Amino acid sequence: MIHDMGGKYHHGDLRAELVRVSLDLIAEQGPTTFSVAEVARRAKVSPGAPYRHFPGKESLLAAVAAAVADQLADRVHDAIEAETEPVAALAAAAGAYTRYLMERRAGMNIIYADGLQGPEHTLLHEQTRRLTDQFLMLCLSVADQPQDGLELMEQLFTQAHGYGTFYLDGVFTKQGYSTDVVVRKSVEAARAAIEGRAKM
């Protein structure tokens, strides 16, 4: 057990708690001001406690990114399973990405953050592959050529991320758009992109 700053004990899995607190911190403030010291403070542990589980800030961020990819993959899976045909499933997957980004301020911006592409971050790479494979398999099913499928996946991630970012940056909130409206617009844009690509 590890003493917290109030002299009490921190029970349970501290490593998982640090990842959870990090995700909450990013959701609240965004990734640019991320601080291990602030994570420790919020987790009520000493400033050095996180380093017993993570050698440095990069390794903690890699664990956070793996959690983001894992959670996103689950959201995308659920969105796909709720639909019966590929175009609707792919559009719903894009909407699920946008909603998650708005909720957590985390998506590809965290998963592909600088410094996290090294071979030592195995779990992150596995979860990222699980996420992207769900999109890719559907993209390939609606595209005539493999290259078209890859380009469609790139376009859908870019659009879905863009809709979420416009909301987080206040562009859509100034228009009075709720999160549900933004998700709907993301889904509609994804469907248009998918159908347009299928006609090429």
Summary of the structure (lengths in Angstrom):
residues: 200
radius of gyration: 18.7
end to end distance: 60.1
largest distance: 65.1
contacts: 649
relative contact order: 0.12
helix: 72%
strand: 2%
